[in-house]
């Protein structure tokens, strides 16, 4: 089986965007652009190239993701790509996909089409979109000349290559300035095939592009699912609730830490992507999960969502019990859930209610939780 690496180039300053930070570190719908781009390649070995002095920004944007240390790039995109390729050469893959960090809306279909072209023998693969607008060129005399658009296409990324060949091309033509890696491949005489790109695979370049990208994020398949969990009280002096240790005159009985809130949210997320329930992924008969922290379950569900190209839009959980009181801990619970799911706290809701003394929760025999999640695919 062919070995693949993904090189995401995030070394630019993003000055045209007019933002406070380099654009790849600005937030798009609550999450850094670079993080969204990396997560679009979930399940593939991703390597990131950053600009000099951007280490702390990158660490914040990519916190919690299992990635190799970023490579520091150069003064130009071309130099940054070459430095990234040189870093990969120590354990060279068969193929490499080179992608702009500022294209966070890349779809799994385009990624797979580029990989397929390489596996079928192409030296390189380039996603392109046919130009649809009428084009005119302003001549030196101020006259506008119509440019035929029949054979014109817009190039996108990821651009895929046989690793050794594109590295050789970068080394051989390091002194020649080009606009993208395909231009270098062509200078080296490589065979580059076109694959179908997508209109939504925009490059966030200017400030107004942020609004367009957020609008495009709202499209696609939106799925909503619910989760429900119950645990009964047992001896103890605290419970875990939505990731927070809460003092109480009882504990909760369970194979793991019995966090009903996180369990309910986990099931809701699994439901959004048709991946069963928490018991299938973490069976109570498996001793590995005895006493386990439930944030691990929620983190696993979030990683499965990302692997399918999904984005978690919102989660809401309702804790059902007479005691302990949730109110004093609500903000901490929201913050913890947001931290686990890498969401803005505004996308997390924690509520509480009682059953007015009715049922097992009313009799203070246990705690229940109901959750709902929304995922965009």
RAVEN-V168020 format. One record per helix or strand of 2 or more residues. SS is the DSSP state (H for helix, E for strand). FROM is the first residue (numbers start at 0). LEN is the number of residues. Records with the same first field share a line. If there is no record, write none. Layout:
SS: FROM-LEN  FROM-LEN
This chain:
E: 3-7  26-2  30-2  45-5  70-2  94-6  123-7  134-4  143-4  152-10  191-5  221-13  237-4  243-4  250-2  310-10  347-6  365-11
H: 14-3  22-3  32-8  54-7  76-15  107-12  162-10  180-7  206-11  259-13  277-4  286-3  294-13  326-15  344-3  358-4
